[in-house]
């Protein structure tokens, strides 16, 4: 069984003649520990797809499951850090991730929240960029 599974996922925006289907019949299976990149031109549906996996929106049709359970909303086991336009440029990579961690774990100690942010950075190989700001290169 796949760790993450999308079966027949469809999503569109608008209504009537103004409706635009962004994703149609998406089938995807990702094994636990597998790394997947989602690449496409602007408007191809990348953010929509990731938002459904994160539980921030539901598909119009089809199913999205994680470890055999339907994704029905956000969860601690999933997170999204959006590219530049959604990051706060005056904050470091770690501080941007920490914003979400603090919302999810408000009762945790500062040390626990920092450790959780570092864990997420390590998961996506961004540990070395922990103290960099979004526009900083190298």
C-alpha positions in Angstrom: 0.0 0.0 0.0 1.3 3.5 -0.9 2.0 5.9 2.0 0.4 8.8 0.0 -2.3 8.0 -2.6 -4.3 10.2 -4.9 -7.0 8.4 -7.0 -9.0 10.1 -9.7 -8.4 13.5 -8.1 -10.1 16.4 -9.9 -10.2 20.1 -8.9 -11.6 23.2 -10.6 -12.4 26.8 -9.9 -15.4 28.9 -10.8 -18.8 27.9 -12.0 -20.7 27.5 -15.2 -18.9 28.8 -18.3 -16.3 30.5 -16.0 -15.3 27.2 -14.5 -11.7 26.1 -15.1 -10.6 22.6 -14.4 -7.1 22.7 -13.0 -6.5 19.0 -12.2 -8.3 16.1 -13.9 -8.1 12.4 -13.0 -4.8 12.6 -11.1 -3.5 9.2 -9.9 -0.3 9.2 -7.8 1.2 6.8 -5.3 4.2 7.8 -3.2 6.0 5.2 -1.0 7.0 6.1 2.6 10.4 7.9 2.4 10.2 8.5 -1.4 11.0 12.0 -2.6 8.8 13.5 -5.3 9.2 16.8 -7.1 6.1 18.5 -8.7 7.2 20.5 -11.7 5.0 22.5 -14.1 4.4 25.9 -15.6 2.5 28.6 -13.8 -1.2 27.7 -13.5 -0.6 24.0 -14.0 -2.1 23.1 -10.6 1.0 22.4 -8.5 -0.1 24.6 -5.6 -3.7 23.1 -5.8 -2.3 19.6 -5.7 0.0 20.4 -2.7 -2.9 22.2 -0.9 -5.0 19.1 -1.2 -2.2 16.9 0.1 -1.8 19.3 3.0 -5.5 19.2 3.7 -6.0 22.9 3.0 -8.6 22.1 0.3 -10.6 19.1 -0.8 -10.8 17.6 -4.3 -14.0 18.0 -6.2 -13.8 14.3 -7.1 -11.5 11.5 -6.1 -9.6 10.6 -3.0 -6.4 11.7 -1.2 -5.2 9.3 1.5 -2.2 9.2 3.8 -1.2 5.9 5.3 -4.6 4.5 4.2 -6.7 7.2 5.9 -8.5 10.0 4.0 -7.0 13.5 4.3 -9.9 15.6 5.5 -7.9 18.6 6.9 -4.5 19.8 8.0 -2.4 17.5 10.2 0.8 17.6 12.2 2.3 15.0 9.9 2.1 17.3 6.9 3.3 20.8 6.2 3.8 23.2 3.4 6.4 26.0 3.1 5.6 28.0 0.0 8.2 29.5 -2.3 9.4 33.1 -2.0 6.1 34.9 -2.4 4.7 33.5 0.7 7.8 33.6 2.9 8.4 36.6 5.1 11.6 38.1 3.7 12.9 39.6 6.9 12.8 36.2 8.6 15.2 33.3 8.3 14.3 29.9 6.8 14.0 28.5 10.3 11.9 31.5 11.5 9.4 31.1 8.6 9.0 27.4 9.4 8.7 28.2 13.1 5.6 30.3 12.4 3.7 27.2 11.4 5.2 25.1 14.1 4.1 27.6 16.7 0.6 27.6 15.4 0.5 23.8 15.6 2.3 23.4 18.9 1.4 26.4 21.0 1.8 24.5 24.3 5.3 23.2 23.5 8.4 24.8 25.0 10.5 27.1 22.8 13.2 24.5 22.7 10.6 21.8 21.5 9.3 24.1 18.8 12.8 25.0 17.5 13.6 21.3 17.5 10.5 20.6 15.4 11.3 23.3 13.0 14.8 21.9 12.6 13.3 18.5 12.0 11.2 19.7 9.2 14.1 21.6 7.6 16.2 18.4 7.8 13.4 16.4 6.1 13.7 18.6 3.0 17.5 19.0 3.2 17.3 22.7 4.1 19.2 22.5 7.4 22.2 24.3 5.9 19.9 27.2 4.9 18.4 27.5 8.4 19.8 30.9 9.1 19.4 32.4 5.6 16.7 34.7 4.4 14.5 33.9 1.4 16.3 36.2 -1.1 19.8 35.3 0.1 21.7 33.0 -2.4 24.5 30.6 -1.8 
